[in-house]
Amino acid sequence: MPYANFRFYEELNDYLSVEIRKTEFTYSFEKPNSIMELIKSIGIPPEEVDLILANGISVDFSYMVKEKDRFSIYPIFETFDISGVTMLRDKPLIKMKAK
């Protein structure tokens, strides 16, 4: 069965089971899927994702996952300007700070 490696960062870990939080893990899939479909199947809401790196390169939600891909998936950035690297939106998400 094909597989890919995933690492979710910061608050995205809140959606994961304890044993795979803050670590890289292998996730198997049966058929070709977009990264958005696999993120959802893992339990992460796509609207919480601000940057996806596939093998070190920024990709959008339509990226078709290939066997042995390695993903780093980041939540909304609060202080860094990622407009030059994100492929998900025209403008990165901005987390509003509570007053």
N, C-alpha and C positions, 0 to 999 in steps of 0.2 A: 504494500500500500504506500502511495507517495506521502511524503511528510515535508514540513517546513519547521524552522526554528523561530520562536517568538520570544521577545523580551519587551514587556510593557513597563512604562516608567511612571513614577510618582502616583497620583491619585487614581490612575487607571487600574492599579493593583487592587483597589477596593472592590472591583468587580470579579476578581479571581479567587479561586480557592486558596487557602492558606499555603498549601504545599508548593504552589507555583508562583507565588508573589515574589517580586523583586529578584527573579532569576530567569535565566534562559530555559525554555522548555521546548520539547518536540511535540508537534501537533500533526496528526495524520488526517488525511482527507481522501475521499473516494474518487472524486472527479475534479476536473479543472474548475476552479472557482476564482472569482475576483477577490482581492484582498478585503474588500468591504464585506462580502459574504462570510469569509472566514473569521473576520473580527467579530461580526455579529454572532456567529456560531460559538465562539469562545465565550461570549457574554458581555462584550464591550459595546456600549452604545456609540455608533459612529460619530454622532454629534459631539462627543467628548474628545475626539481625536483631532489633533492639529497638525501632526507631522508623522509621515510614515517613511522610513528608510528601508528599502529592499536592497540587501547586499551593499549598503552604504550609499545608495542613491535615492533621492526623494522621488516618490511615486504618488499617483492619485488613486482614488478608490477603485477605479476600473482595472488596475493592474492585475493581470492574470497570474496567479501563483504557480510557480514551477517547483518541482521536487528539489529539495535541499536548499531552497531560498532561506535567507536569514533576515528577519524583520526586527527593527527597533521601532517601537510605536510610542509616541509622545502625546501627552494631554495638552491642553491650552497653556501656552507660554504666558507668564505674567510679566516678565521683565525683559525678555530678549525679543528683538525684532527678527522674525524668521521669514519676512516677506521675500527674501532672495532665494530661499531654499524650499519653501512649502509648495507642493503641487496640488493640495486639496481644495484651496479656495483662492479667489483673486486677492483676498486680503486675509491675513491670519486672524483667528479669533482673539478677542481680548477679554480677559477675566476682570470683571469689575471688583475692586476691593471694597470691602465693607467699611463704612465710616464709624 
